[in-house]
Amino acid sequence: MTMDITLDRPGPARPVGVAENQGASYLCASGQVAARTLKKNVRTPALIVAGTAQGVLFLLIFRYVFGGAVAHLGNLSYVDFLVPGFVVTGVLFQGMGAASGVADDLEGGLFDRLRSLPIRLLSIITGRVGADSALVAWGVIVMTAVGFAVGFRVGGSTPDALAALGLTILYGFAFVWMFIFMGLAAGSPQAAQGLSFLVFPLSFVSSAYVPVSTMPGWMQGFATNQPMTQMVNTVRLLTGGPAVEQLLGHPVSYYLVPSLLWTVGLVAVFAPLAVWKLKRS
């Protein structure tokens, strides 16, 4: 009497080169990380309201408290000089939330859980960058609307003004990469918030609020060549038209190329650093 034992019989062979679990695609994983970040902010309205309200408050202070001291700059009113600079530098204040948010996710173990999944490491970073860039874009649109409410008017053409809006969002995207790296490097939300305040000199030591020529001579070299000044002057020329060109003494192309080079440089430096830091976290 014999017994046919088939318990160890192998199943159908898997084709060579096909993984057992392919995991989510890069776009799918990146989209899910971005959606999770946006949902977190929507479900905690204070995160969005606080940042937006802070920007509105600062704009009102500069417009009505300091605006009286600088009534006009040549043929340009101070409000038309201020608002483009404030909106562009506002991407720094909006982006600072990305640093503390990433640090909070890192400390809470979210990134550890995501890294245990069969997805690409880059999708985790790009998903977070996409969500934070969308939040920065929201802040830019709100600040622009408030700028019109306090008296700002476009002196150039409508296409130029729309190009200025798009460039501002692009600048915000570039700086988000820097803040993401800061958040990963800091390790805690408190440390990330303190570290992100290091960008303050870029905002105030620039042409955003006053002409560089009014600054001390030893400061003008840094203020003239740092990225914020190039970006602010580009947007200011696109929105201000001939009056701004007369004030600055250069056409928009003079500042556009350096501002785009700074944008590419920020992404080229901080994107690999952010991925490297997440890999070592």
VEXZA-206294 format. One record per residue (C-alpha): residue in one letter; x, y, z; residue number from 1. Coordinates in Angstrom, 3 decimals, padded with zeros to 6 digits, always signed. Layout:
BEGIN
<r><residuo>A</residuo><x>X</x><y>Y</y><z>Z</z><num>NUM</num></r>
...
***
This chain:
BEGIN
<r><residuo>M</residuo><x>+000.000</x><y>+000.000</y><z>+000.000</z><num>1</num></r>
<r><residuo>T</residuo><x>+001.423</x><y>+003.324</y><z>-001.032</z><num>2</num></r>
<r><residuo>M</residuo><x>+000.474</x><y>+006.940</y><z>-000.174</z><num>3</num></r>
<r><residuo>D</residuo><x>+000.876</x><y>+009.826</y><z>-002.578</z><num>4</num></r>
<r><residuo>I</residuo><x>+002.351</x><y>+012.716</y><z>-000.570</z><num>5</num></r>
<r><residuo>T</residuo><x>+001.828</x><y>+016.071</y><z>-002.371</z><num>6</num></r>
<r><residuo>L</residuo><x>+002.289</x><y>+018.562</y><z>+000.483</z><num>7</num></r>
<r><residuo>D</residuo><x>+005.670</x><y>+019.708</y><z>-000.788</z><num>8</num></r>
<r><residuo>R</residuo><x>+004.657</x><y>+019.925</y><z>-004.392</z><num>9</num></r>
<r><residuo>P</residuo><x>+005.815</x><y>+023.328</y><z>-005.757</z><num>10</num></r>
<r><residuo>G</residuo><x>+003.272</x><y>+025.800</y><z>-007.154</z><num>11</num></r>
<r><residuo>P</residuo><x>+003.414</x><y>+027.467</y><z>-010.541</z><num>12</num></r>
<r><residuo>A</residuo><x>+006.791</x><y>+029.009</y><z>-011.220</z><num>13</num></r>
<r><residuo>R</residuo><x>+006.956</x><y>+032.827</y><z>-011.208</z><num>14</num></r>
<r><residuo>P</residuo><x>+008.403</x><y>+034.284</y><z>-014.421</z><num>15</num></r>
<r><residuo>V</residuo><x>+012.043</x><y>+035.214</y><z>-014.161</z><num>16</num></r>
<r><residuo>G</residuo><x>+012.591</x><y>+038.912</y><z>-013.354</z><num>17</num></r>
<r><residuo>V</residuo><x>+009.114</x><y>+039.490</y><z>-011.839</z><num>18</num></r>
<r><residuo>A</residuo><x>+009.208</x><y>+040.601</y><z>-008.213</z><num>19</num></r>
<r><residuo>E</residuo><x>+006.822</x><y>+039.113</y><z>-005.676</z><num>20</num></r>
<r><residuo>N</residuo><x>+005.566</x><y>+042.578</y><z>-004.638</z><num>21</num></r>
<r><residuo>Q</residuo><x>+006.163</x><y>+045.416</y><z>-007.033</z><num>22</num></r>
<r><residuo>G</residuo><x>+004.705</x><y>+048.004</y><z>-004.636</z><num>23</num></r>
<r><residuo>A</residuo><x>+003.100</x><y>+051.304</y><z>-005.591</z><num>24</num></r>
<r><residuo>S</residuo><x>+004.373</x><y>+053.287</y><z>-008.531</z><num>25</num></r>
<r><residuo>Y</residuo><x>+006.441</x><y>+056.406</y><z>-007.960</z><num>26</num></r>
<r><residuo>L</residuo><x>+003.614</x><y>+058.761</y><z>-008.952</z><num>27</num></r>
<r><residuo>C</residuo><x>+001.051</x><y>+056.902</y><z>-006.856</z><num>28</num></r>
<r><residuo>A</residuo><x>+003.256</x><y>+056.869</y><z>-003.748</z><num>29</num></r>
<r><residuo>S</residuo><x>+004.248</x><y>+060.495</y><z>-004.161</z><num>30</num></r>
<r><residuo>G</residuo><x>+000.612</x><y>+061.503</y><z>-004.632</z><num>31</num></r>
<r><residuo>Q</residuo><x>-000.478</x><y>+059.625</y><z>-001.514</z><num>32</num></r>
<r><residuo>V</residuo><x>+002.224</x><y>+061.280</y><z>+000.615</z><num>33</num></r>
<r><residuo>A</residuo><x>+001.195</x><y>+064.689</y><z>-000.718</z><num>34</num></r>
<r><residuo>A</residuo><x>-002.504</x><y>+063.975</y><z>-000.089</z><num>35</num></r>
<r><residuo>R</residuo><x>-001.770</x><y>+062.863</y><z>+003.467</z><num>36</num></r>
<r><residuo>T</residuo><x>+000.126</x><y>+066.104</y><z>+004.178</z><num>37</num></r>
<r><residuo>L</residuo><x>-002.629</x><y>+068.284</y><z>+002.726</z><num>38</num></r>
<r><residuo>K</residuo><x>-005.315</x><y>+066.403</y><z>+004.659</z><num>39</num></r>
<r><residuo>K</residuo><x>-003.355</x><y>+066.906</y><z>+007.871</z><num>40</num></r>
<r><residuo>N</residuo><x>-003.311</x><y>+070.660</y><z>+007.290</z><num>41</num></r>
<r><residuo>V</residuo><x>-006.982</x><y>+070.805</y><z>+006.284</z><num>42</num></r>
<r><residuo>R</residuo><x>-008.009</x><y>+068.852</y><z>+009.388</z><num>43</num></r>
<r><residuo>T</residuo><x>-005.928</x><y>+071.221</y><z>+011.524</z><num>44</num></r>
<r><residuo>P</residuo><x>-007.096</x><y>+074.610</y><z>+010.210</z><num>45</num></r>
<r><residuo>A</residuo><x>-004.940</x><y>+076.479</y><z>+012.715</z><num>46</num></r>
<r><residuo>L</residuo><x>-001.854</x><y>+075.411</y><z>+010.727</z><num>47</num></r>
<r><residuo>I</residuo><x>-003.116</x><y>+077.242</y><z>+007.642</z><num>48</num></r>
<r><residuo>V</residuo><x>-004.929</x><y>+080.110</y><z>+009.342</z><num>49</num></r>
<r><residuo>A</residuo><x>-002.005</x><y>+081.012</y><z>+011.617</z><num>50</num></r>
<r><residuo>G</residuo><x>+000.502</x><y>+081.200</y><z>+008.784</z><num>51</num></r>
<r><residuo>T</residuo><x>-001.847</x><y>+083.166</y><z>+006.525</z><num>52</num></r>
<r><residuo>A</residuo><x>-002.914</x><y>+085.556</y><z>+009.286</z><num>53</num></r>
<r><residuo>Q</residuo><x>+000.720</x><y>+086.201</y><z>+010.185</z><num>54</num></r>
<r><residuo>G</residuo><x>+001.492</x><y>+087.198</y><z>+006.605</z><num>55</num></r>
<r><residuo>V</residuo><x>-001.537</x><y>+089.479</y><z>+006.408</z><num>56</num></r>
<r><residuo>L</residuo><x>-000.587</x><y>+091.134</y><z>+009.705</z><num>57</num></r>
<r><residuo>F</residuo><x>+002.978</x><y>+091.842</y><z>+008.595</z><num>58</num></r>
<r><residuo>L</residuo><x>+001.786</x><y>+093.237</y><z>+005.264</z><num>59</num></r>
<r><residuo>L</residuo><x>-000.601</x><y>+095.613</y><z>+007.030</z><num>60</num></r>
<r><residuo>I</residuo><x>+002.172</x><y>+096.742</y><z>+009.376</z><num>61</num></r>
<r><residuo>F</residuo><x>+004.588</x><y>+097.471</y><z>+006.540</z><num>62</num></r>
<r><residuo>R</residuo><x>+001.877</x><y>+099.140</y><z>+004.468</z><num>63</num></r>
<r><residuo>Y</residuo><x>+000.403</x><y>+101.451</y><z>+007.095</z><num>64</num></r>
<r><residuo>V</residuo><x>+003.104</x><y>+101.793</y><z>+009.769</z><num>65</num></r>
<r><residuo>F</residuo><x>+006.265</x><y>+102.051</y><z>+007.678</z><num>66</num></r>
<r><residuo>G</residuo><x>+004.568</x><y>+103.178</y><z>+004.468</z><num>67</num></r>
<r><residuo>G</residuo><x>+004.190</x><y>+106.723</y><z>+005.738</z><num>68</num></r>
<r><residuo>A</residuo><x>+007.951</x><y>+107.099</y><z>+006.103</z><num>69</num></r>
<r><residuo>V</residuo><x>+008.552</x><y>+106.092</y><z>+002.463</z><num>70</num></r>
<r><residuo>A</residuo><x>+005.691</x><y>+107.647</y><z>+000.544</z><num>71</num></r>
<r><residuo>H</residuo><x>+007.158</x><y>+107.441</y><z>-002.981</z><num>72</num></r>
<r><residuo>L</residuo><x>+010.233</x><y>+106.077</y><z>-004.733</z><num>73</num></r>
<r><residuo>G</residuo><x>+010.611</x><y>+108.123</y><z>-007.869</z><num>74</num></r>
<r><residuo>N</residuo><x>+007.400</x><y>+107.719</y><z>-009.882</z><num>75</num></r>
<r><residuo>L</residuo><x>+006.481</x><y>+104.601</y><z>-007.912</z><num>76</num></r>
<r><residuo>S</residuo><x>+004.282</x><y>+104.614</y><z>-004.813</z><num>77</num></r>
<r><residuo>Y</residuo><x>+005.589</x><y>+102.682</y><z>-001.822</z><num>78</num></r>
<r><residuo>V</residuo><x>+002.683</x><y>+100.235</y><z>-001.835</z><num>79</num></r>
<r><residuo>D</residuo><x>+003.489</x><y>+099.284</y><z>-005.451</z><num>80</num></r>
<r><residuo>F</residuo><x>+007.133</x><y>+098.884</y><z>-004.431</z><num>81</num></r>
<r><residuo>L</residuo><x>+006.337</x><y>+096.924</y><z>-001.258</z><num>82</num></r>
<r><residuo>V</residuo><x>+003.751</x><y>+094.351</y><z>-002.263</z><num>83</num></r>
<r><residuo>P</residuo><x>+005.813</x><y>+092.449</y><z>-004.898</z><num>84</num></r>
<r><residuo>G</residuo><x>+008.732</x><y>+092.285</y><z>-002.468</z><num>85</num></r>
<r><residuo>F</residuo><x>+006.527</x><y>+091.174</y><z>+000.395</z><num>86</num></r>
<r><residuo>V</residuo><x>+004.780</x><y>+088.473</y><z>-001.636</z><num>87</num></r>
<r><residuo>V</residuo><x>+008.087</x><y>+087.039</y><z>-002.877</z><num>88</num></r>
<r><residuo>T</residuo><x>+009.749</x><y>+087.023</y><z>+000.542</z><num>89</num></r>
<r><residuo>G</residuo><x>+006.503</x><y>+085.609</y><z>+001.941</z><num>90</num></r>
<r><residuo>V</residuo><x>+007.439</x><y>+082.240</y><z>+000.401</z><num>91</num></r>
<r><residuo>L</residuo><x>+010.121</x><y>+082.035</y><z>+003.082</z><num>92</num></r>
<r><residuo>F</residuo><x>+007.647</x><y>+082.564</y><z>+005.915</z><num>93</num></r>
<r><residuo>Q</residuo><x>+005.177</x><y>+080.128</y><z>+004.344</z><num>94</num></r>
<r><residuo>G</residuo><x>+007.903</x><y>+077.562</y><z>+003.703</z><num>95</num></r>
<r><residuo>M</residuo><x>+009.158</x><y>+077.637</y><z>+007.272</z><num>96</num></r>
<r><residuo>G</residuo><x>+006.171</x><y>+075.493</y><z>+008.213</z><num>97</num></r>
<r><residuo>A</residuo><x>+007.559</x><y>+072.735</y><z>+005.989</z><num>98</num></r>
<r><residuo>A</residuo><x>+010.666</x><y>+072.415</y><z>+008.168</z><num>99</num></r>
<r><residuo>S</residuo><x>+008.748</x><y>+071.918</y><z>+011.421</z><num>100</num></r>
<r><residuo>G</residuo><x>+006.176</x><y>+069.701</y><z>+009.690</z><num>101</num></r>
<r><residuo>V</residuo><x>+008.827</x><y>+067.357</y><z>+008.309</z><num>102</num></r>
<r><residuo>A</residuo><x>+010.593</x><y>+067.244</y><z>+011.664</z><num>103</num></r>
<r><residuo>D</residuo><x>+007.287</x><y>+066.366</y><z>+013.341</z><num>104</num></r>
<r><residuo>D</residuo><x>+006.672</x><y>+063.517</y><z>+010.879</z><num>105</num></r>
<r><residuo>L</residuo><x>+010.225</x><y>+062.275</y><z>+011.375</z><num>106</num></r>
<r><residuo>E</residuo><x>+009.943</x><y>+062.367</y><z>+015.160</z><num>107</num></r>
<r><residuo>G</residuo><x>+006.535</x><y>+060.659</y><z>+015.062</z><num>108</num></r>
<r><residuo>G</residuo><x>+007.876</x><y>+057.721</y><z>+013.030</z><num>109</num></r>
<r><residuo>L</residuo><x>+005.893</x><y>+058.399</y><z>+009.841</z><num>110</num></r>
<r><residuo>F</residuo><x>+008.936</x><y>+058.281</y><z>+007.621</z><num>111</num></r>
<r><residuo>D</residuo><x>+010.063</x><y>+055.010</y><z>+009.224</z><num>112</num></r>
<r><residuo>R</residuo><x>+006.712</x><y>+053.449</y><z>+008.356</z><num>113</num></r>
<r><residuo>L</residuo><x>+006.849</x><y>+054.797</y><z>+004.819</z><num>114</num></r>
<r><residuo>R</residuo><x>+010.379</x><y>+053.499</y><z>+004.321</z><num>115</num></r>
<r><residuo>S</residuo><x>+009.233</x><y>+050.004</y><z>+005.310</z><num>116</num></r>
<r><residuo>L</residuo><x>+006.886</x><y>+049.965</y><z>+002.308</z><num>117</num></r>
<r><residuo>P</residuo><x>+007.956</x><y>+048.825</y><z>-001.170</z><num>118</num></r>
<r><residuo>I</residuo><x>+008.097</x><y>+052.358</y><z>-002.592</z><num>119</num></r>
<r><residuo>R</residuo><x>+010.909</x><y>+054.546</y><z>-003.820</z><num>120</num></r>
<r><residuo>L</residuo><x>+012.572</x><y>+056.749</y><z>-001.230</z><num>121</num></r>
<r><residuo>L</residuo><x>+012.400</x><y>+059.746</y><z>-003.556</z><num>122</num></r>
<r><residuo>S</residuo><x>+008.598</x><y>+059.523</y><z>-003.687</z><num>123</num></r>
<r><residuo>I</residuo><x>+008.417</x><y>+060.261</y><z>+000.054</z><num>124</num></r>
<r><residuo>I</residuo><x>+010.389</x><y>+063.476</y><z>-000.369</z><num>125</num></r>
<r><residuo>T</residuo><x>+008.709</x><y>+064.671</y><z>-003.558</z><num>126</num></r>
<r><residuo>G</residuo><x>+005.268</x><y>+063.994</y><z>-002.124</z><num>127</num></r>
<r><residuo>R</residuo><x>+006.045</x><y>+066.179</y><z>+000.855</z><num>128</num></r>
<r><residuo>V</residuo><x>+007.573</x><y>+068.873</y><z>-001.372</z><num>129</num></r>
<r><residuo>G</residuo><x>+004.512</x><y>+068.861</y><z>-003.618</z><num>130</num></r>
<r><residuo>A</residuo><x>+002.133</x><y>+069.351</y><z>-000.696</z><num>131</num></r>
<r><residuo>D</residuo><x>+004.202</x><y>+072.102</y><z>+000.919</z><num>132</num></r>
<r><residuo>S</residuo><x>+004.596</x><y>+073.849</y><z>-002.444</z><num>133</num></r>
<r><residuo>A</residuo><x>+000.804</x><y>+073.837</y><z>-002.804</z><num>134</num></r>
<r><residuo>L</residuo><x>+000.511</x><y>+075.456</y><z>+000.626</z><num>135</num></r>
<r><residuo>V</residuo><x>+003.088</x><y>+078.057</y><z>-000.375</z><num>136</num></r>
<r><residuo>A</residuo><x>+001.108</x><y>+078.757</y><z>-003.559</z><num>137</num></r>
<r><residuo>W</residuo><x>-002.013</x><y>+079.274</y><z>-001.455</z><num>138</num></r>
<r><residuo>G</residuo><x>-000.145</x><y>+081.787</y><z>+000.705</z><num>139</num></r>
<r><residuo>V</residuo><x>+001.137</x><y>+083.625</y><z>-002.382</z><num>140</num></r>
<r><residuo>I</residuo><x>-002.387</x><y>+083.946</y><z>-003.796</z><num>141</num></r>
<r><residuo>V</residuo><x>-003.801</x><y>+085.189</y><z>-000.473</z><num>142</num></r>
<r><residuo>M</residuo><x>-000.998</x><y>+087.734</y><z>-000.022</z><num>143</num></r>
<r><residuo>T</residuo><x>-001.507</x><y>+088.960</y><z>-003.590</z><num>144</num></r>
<r><residuo>A</residuo><x>-005.223</x><y>+089.455</y><z>-002.958</z><num>145</num></r>
<r><residuo>V</residuo><x>-004.508</x><y>+091.349</y><z>+000.265</z><num>146</num></r>
<r><residuo>G</residuo><x>-001.953</x><y>+093.450</y><z>-001.616</z><num>147</num></r>
<r><residuo>F</residuo><x>-004.634</x><y>+094.570</y><z>-004.060</z><num>148</num></r>
<r><residuo>A</residuo><x>-006.934</x><y>+095.295</y><z>-001.120</z><num>149</num></r>
<r><residuo>V</residuo><x>-004.403</x><y>+097.686</y><z>+000.466</z><num>150</num></r>
<r><residuo>G</residuo><x>-003.853</x><y>+099.669</y><z>-002.734</z><num>151</num></r>
<r><residuo>F</residuo><x>-001.417</x><y>+097.739</y><z>-004.947</z><num>152</num></r>
<r><residuo>R</residuo><x>-001.983</x><y>+098.117</y><z>-008.673</z><num>153</num></r>
<r><residuo>V</residuo><x>-000.272</x><y>+096.404</y><z>-011.614</z><num>154</num></r>
<r><residuo>G</residuo><x>+001.673</x><y>+098.800</y><z>-013.801</z><num>155</num></r>
<r><residuo>G</residuo><x>+002.589</x><y>+096.250</y><z>-016.478</z><num>156</num></r>
<r><residuo>S</residuo><x>+000.540</x><y>+093.938</y><z>-018.693</z><num>157</num></r>
<r><residuo>T</residuo><x>-001.705</x><y>+091.128</y><z>-017.454</z><num>158</num></r>
<r><residuo>P</residuo><x>+000.475</x><y>+088.351</y><z>-018.978</z><num>159</num></r>
<r><residuo>D</residuo><x>+003.524</x><y>+089.840</y><z>-017.237</z><num>160</num></r>
<r><residuo>A</residuo><x>+001.629</x><y>+089.905</y><z>-013.938</z><num>161</num></r>
<r><residuo>L</residuo><x>+000.592</x><y>+086.256</y><z>-014.357</z><num>162</num></r>
<r><residuo>A</residuo><x>+004.199</x><y>+085.368</y><z>-015.185</z><num>163</num></r>
<r><residuo>A</residuo><x>+005.269</x><y>+087.122</y><z>-011.974</z><num>164</num></r>
<r><residuo>L</residuo><x>+002.767</x><y>+085.036</y><z>-009.995</z><num>165</num></r>
<r><residuo>G</residuo><x>+004.039</x><y>+081.816</y><z>-011.572</z><num>166</num></r>
<r><residuo>L</residuo><x>+007.663</x><y>+082.749</y><z>-010.920</z><num>167</num></r>
<r><residuo>T</residuo><x>+006.888</x><y>+083.483</y><z>-007.267</z><num>168</num></r>
<r><residuo>I</residuo><x>+005.354</x><y>+080.024</y><z>-006.830</z><num>169</num></r>
<r><residuo>L</residuo><x>+008.393</x><y>+078.525</y><z>-008.581</z><num>170</num></r>
<r><residuo>Y</residuo><x>+010.707</x><y>+080.336</y><z>-006.153</z><num>171</num></r>
<r><residuo>G</residuo><x>+008.642</x><y>+078.967</y><z>-003.282</z><num>172</num></r>
<r><residuo>F</residuo><x>+009.040</x><y>+075.438</y><z>-004.659</z><num>173</num></r>
<r><residuo>A</residuo><x>+012.820</x><y>+075.854</y><z>-004.692</z><num>174</num></r>
<r><residuo>F</residuo><x>+012.970</x><y>+077.105</y><z>-001.108</z><num>175</num></r>
<r><residuo>V</residuo><x>+010.694</x><y>+074.279</y><z>+000.079</z><num>176</num></r>
<r><residuo>W</residuo><x>+013.503</x><y>+071.852</y><z>-000.755</z><num>177</num></r>
<r><residuo>M</residuo><x>+015.783</x><y>+073.836</y><z>+001.550</z><num>178</num></r>
<r><residuo>F</residuo><x>+013.234</x><y>+073.769</y><z>+004.376</z><num>179</num></r>
<r><residuo>I</residuo><x>+012.616</x><y>+070.035</y><z>+003.917</z><num>180</num></r>
<r><residuo>F</residuo><x>+016.326</x><y>+069.408</y><z>+004.380</z><num>181</num></r>
<r><residuo>M</residuo><x>+016.367</x><y>+071.686</y><z>+007.445</z><num>182</num></r>
<r><residuo>G</residuo><x>+013.504</x><y>+069.712</y><z>+008.987</z><num>183</num></r>
<r><residuo>L</residuo><x>+015.251</x><y>+066.397</y><z>+008.401</z><num>184</num></r>
<r><residuo>A</residuo><x>+018.540</x><y>+067.746</y><z>+009.737</z><num>185</num></r>
<r><residuo>A</residuo><x>+016.992</x><y>+069.336</y><z>+012.839</z><num>186</num></r>
<r><residuo>G</residuo><x>+015.291</x><y>+066.180</y><z>+014.081</z><num>187</num></r>
<r><residuo>S</residuo><x>+012.619</x><y>+067.912</y><z>+016.198</z><num>188</num></r>
<r><residuo>P</residuo><x>+009.939</x><y>+070.529</y><z>+015.411</z><num>189</num></r>
<r><residuo>Q</residuo><x>+011.391</x><y>+073.002</y><z>+017.927</z><num>190</num></r>
<r><residuo>A</residuo><x>+014.896</x><y>+072.738</y><z>+016.504</z><num>191</num></r>
<r><residuo>A</residuo><x>+013.544</x><y>+072.938</y><z>+012.950</z><num>192</num></r>
<r><residuo>Q</residuo><x>+011.671</x><y>+076.140</y><z>+013.741</z><num>193</num></r>
<r><residuo>G</residuo><x>+014.798</x><y>+077.707</y><z>+015.208</z><num>194</num></r>
<r><residuo>L</residuo><x>+016.948</x><y>+076.550</y><z>+012.302</z><num>195</num></r>
<r><residuo>S</residuo><x>+014.539</x><y>+077.919</y><z>+009.707</z><num>196</num></r>
<r><residuo>F</residuo><x>+014.788</x><y>+081.393</y><z>+011.237</z><num>197</num></r>
<r><residuo>L</residuo><x>+018.285</x><y>+081.548</y><z>+009.738</z><num>198</num></r>
<r><residuo>V</residuo><x>+016.627</x><y>+082.593</y><z>+006.466</z><num>199</num></r>
<r><residuo>F</residuo><x>+015.506</x><y>+085.910</y><z>+007.979</z><num>200</num></r>
<r><residuo>P</residuo><x>+018.542</x><y>+087.818</y><z>+006.641</z><num>201</num></r>
<r><residuo>L</residuo><x>+017.549</x><y>+086.782</y><z>+003.121</z><num>202</num></r>
<r><residuo>S</residuo><x>+014.208</x><y>+088.483</y><z>+003.625</z><num>203</num></r>
<r><residuo>F</residuo><x>+015.206</x><y>+091.727</y><z>+005.309</z><num>204</num></r>
<r><residuo>V</residuo><x>+018.676</x><y>+092.296</y><z>+003.841</z><num>205</num></r>
<r><residuo>S</residuo><x>+017.277</x><y>+092.515</y><z>+000.326</z><num>206</num></r>
<r><residuo>S</residuo><x>+015.449</x><y>+094.927</y><z>-001.938</z><num>207</num></r>
<r><residuo>A</residuo><x>+012.074</x><y>+093.638</y><z>-000.719</z><num>208</num></r>
<r><residuo>Y</residuo><x>+011.182</x><y>+096.506</y><z>+001.604</z><num>209</num></r>
<r><residuo>V</residuo><x>+013.639</x><y>+099.309</y><z>+000.813</z><num>210</num></r>
<r><residuo>P</residuo><x>+016.064</x><y>+100.011</y><z>-002.055</z><num>211</num></r>
<r><residuo>V</residuo><x>+019.490</x><y>+098.428</y><z>-001.601</z><num>212</num></r>
<r><residuo>S</residuo><x>+021.083</x><y>+101.844</y><z>-002.192</z><num>213</num></r>
<r><residuo>T</residuo><x>+019.756</x><y>+103.048</y><z>+001.183</z><num>214</num></r>
<r><residuo>M</residuo><x>+021.712</x><y>+100.371</y><z>+003.070</z><num>215</num></r>
<r><residuo>P</residuo><x>+025.265</x><y>+100.741</y><z>+004.459</z><num>216</num></r>
<r><residuo>G</residuo><x>+027.965</x><y>+100.175</y><z>+001.870</z><num>217</num></r>
<r><residuo>W</residuo><x>+029.314</x><y>+097.034</y><z>+003.521</z><num>218</num></r>
<r><residuo>M</residuo><x>+025.835</x><y>+095.472</y><z>+003.391</z><num>219</num></r>
<r><residuo>Q</residuo><x>+024.974</x><y>+096.369</y><z>-000.175</z><num>220</num></r>
<r><residuo>G</residuo><x>+027.207</x><y>+093.703</y><z>-001.739</z><num>221</num></r>
<r><residuo>F</residuo><x>+025.379</x><y>+090.867</y><z>+000.029</z><num>222</num></r>
<r><residuo>A</residuo><x>+021.953</x><y>+092.441</y><z>-000.437</z><num>223</num></r>
<r><residuo>T</residuo><x>+022.480</x><y>+092.945</y><z>-004.171</z><num>224</num></r>
<r><residuo>N</residuo><x>+023.709</x><y>+089.449</y><z>-004.981</z><num>225</num></r>
<r><residuo>Q</residuo><x>+021.644</x><y>+087.218</y><z>-002.732</z><num>226</num></r>
<r><residuo>P</residuo><x>+018.735</x><y>+085.261</y><z>-004.314</z><num>227</num></r>
<r><residuo>M</residuo><x>+015.857</x><y>+087.196</y><z>-002.753</z><num>228</num></r>
<r><residuo>T</residuo><x>+016.913</x><y>+090.498</y><z>-004.314</z><num>229</num></r>
<r><residuo>Q</residuo><x>+017.169</x><y>+088.941</y><z>-007.780</z><num>230</num></r>
<r><residuo>M</residuo><x>+013.765</x><y>+087.291</y><z>-007.395</z><num>231</num></r>
<r><residuo>V</residuo><x>+012.055</x><y>+090.351</y><z>-005.916</z><num>232</num></r>
<r><residuo>N</residuo><x>+013.373</x><y>+092.659</y><z>-008.630</z><num>233</num></r>
<r><residuo>T</residuo><x>+012.243</x><y>+090.239</y><z>-011.348</z><num>234</num></r>
<r><residuo>V</residuo><x>+008.692</x><y>+090.121</y><z>-010.002</z><num>235</num></r>
<r><residuo>R</residuo><x>+008.698</x><y>+093.865</y><z>-009.306</z><num>236</num></r>
<r><residuo>L</residuo><x>+009.667</x><y>+094.663</y><z>-012.913</z><num>237</num></r>
<r><residuo>L</residuo><x>+006.998</x><y>+092.331</y><z>-014.299</z><num>238</num></r>
<r><residuo>T</residuo><x>+004.277</x><y>+093.924</y><z>-012.187</z><num>239</num></r>
<r><residuo>G</residuo><x>+005.483</x><y>+097.552</y><z>-012.074</z><num>240</num></r>
<r><residuo>G</residuo><x>+006.259</x><y>+098.266</y><z>-015.688</z><num>241</num></r>
<r><residuo>P</residuo><x>+008.253</x><y>+101.354</y><z>-016.836</z><num>242</num></r>
<r><residuo>A</residuo><x>+008.196</x><y>+103.078</y><z>-013.419</z><num>243</num></r>
<r><residuo>V</residuo><x>+010.103</x><y>+100.176</y><z>-011.812</z><num>244</num></r>
<r><residuo>E</residuo><x>+012.511</x><y>+099.887</y><z>-014.742</z><num>245</num></r>
<r><residuo>Q</residuo><x>+013.322</x><y>+103.572</y><z>-014.352</z><num>246</num></r>
<r><residuo>L</residuo><x>+013.860</x><y>+103.103</y><z>-010.614</z><num>247</num></r>
<r><residuo>L</residuo><x>+016.094</x><y>+100.016</y><z>-010.909</z><num>248</num></r>
<r><residuo>G</residuo><x>+017.868</x><y>+101.056</y><z>-014.073</z><num>249</num></r>
<r><residuo>H</residuo><x>+017.712</x><y>+097.582</y><z>-015.662</z><num>250</num></r>
<r><residuo>P</residuo><x>+015.212</x><y>+095.576</y><z>-017.748</z><num>251</num></r>
<r><residuo>V</residuo><x>+013.570</x><y>+092.417</y><z>-016.441</z><num>252</num></r>
<r><residuo>S</residuo><x>+016.035</x><y>+090.144</y><z>-018.267</z><num>253</num></r>
<r><residuo>Y</residuo><x>+018.855</x><y>+091.544</y><z>-016.121</z><num>254</num></r>
<r><residuo>Y</residuo><x>+017.340</x><y>+089.937</y><z>-013.014</z><num>255</num></r>
<r><residuo>L</residuo><x>+015.379</x><y>+087.059</y><z>-014.546</z><num>256</num></r>
<r><residuo>V</residuo><x>+018.378</x><y>+084.940</y><z>-015.518</z><num>257</num></r>
<r><residuo>P</residuo><x>+020.124</x><y>+085.133</y><z>-012.102</z><num>258</num></r>
<r><residuo>S</residuo><x>+016.846</x><y>+084.451</y><z>-010.309</z><num>259</num></r>
<r><residuo>L</residuo><x>+016.265</x><y>+081.310</y><z>-012.394</z><num>260</num></r>
<r><residuo>L</residuo><x>+019.856</x><y>+080.200</y><z>-011.827</z><num>261</num></r>
<r><residuo>W</residuo><x>+019.362</x><y>+080.604</y><z>-008.066</z><num>262</num></r>
<r><residuo>T</residuo><x>+016.154</x><y>+078.566</y><z>-008.332</z><num>263</num></r>
<r><residuo>V</residuo><x>+017.853</x><y>+075.718</y><z>-010.173</z><num>264</num></r>
<r><residuo>G</residuo><x>+020.811</x><y>+075.894</y><z>-007.792</z><num>265</num></r>
<r><residuo>L</residuo><x>+018.640</x><y>+075.615</y><z>-004.682</z><num>266</num></r>
<r><residuo>V</residuo><x>+016.903</x><y>+072.504</y><z>-006.008</z><num>267</num></r>
<r><residuo>A</residuo><x>+020.171</x><y>+070.986</y><z>-007.274</z><num>268</num></r>
<r><residuo>V</residuo><x>+021.808</x><y>+071.401</y><z>-003.864</z><num>269</num></r>
<r><residuo>F</residuo><x>+019.028</x><y>+070.654</y><z>-001.397</z><num>270</num></r>
<r><residuo>A</residuo><x>+017.118</x><y>+067.898</y><z>-003.240</z><num>271</num></r>
<r><residuo>P</residuo><x>+020.040</x><y>+065.408</y><z>-003.079</z><num>272</num></r>
<r><residuo>L</residuo><x>+020.807</x><y>+066.528</y><z>+000.488</z><num>273</num></r>
<r><residuo>A</residuo><x>+017.214</x><y>+065.892</y><z>+001.573</z><num>274</num></r>
<r><residuo>V</residuo><x>+017.159</x><y>+062.403</y><z>+000.036</z><num>275</num></r>
<r><residuo>W</residuo><x>+020.562</x><y>+061.615</y><z>+001.561</z><num>276</num></r>
<r><residuo>K</residuo><x>+019.456</x><y>+062.808</y><z>+004.991</z><num>277</num></r>
<r><residuo>L</residuo><x>+016.235</x><y>+060.787</y><z>+004.904</z><num>278</num></r>
<r><residuo>K</residuo><x>+018.206</x><y>+057.706</y><z>+003.900</z><num>279</num></r>
<r><residuo>R</residuo><x>+020.484</x><y>+058.135</y><z>+006.918</z><num>280</num></r>
<r><residuo>S</residuo><x>+017.741</x><y>+059.074</y><z>+009.384</z><num>281</num></r>
***
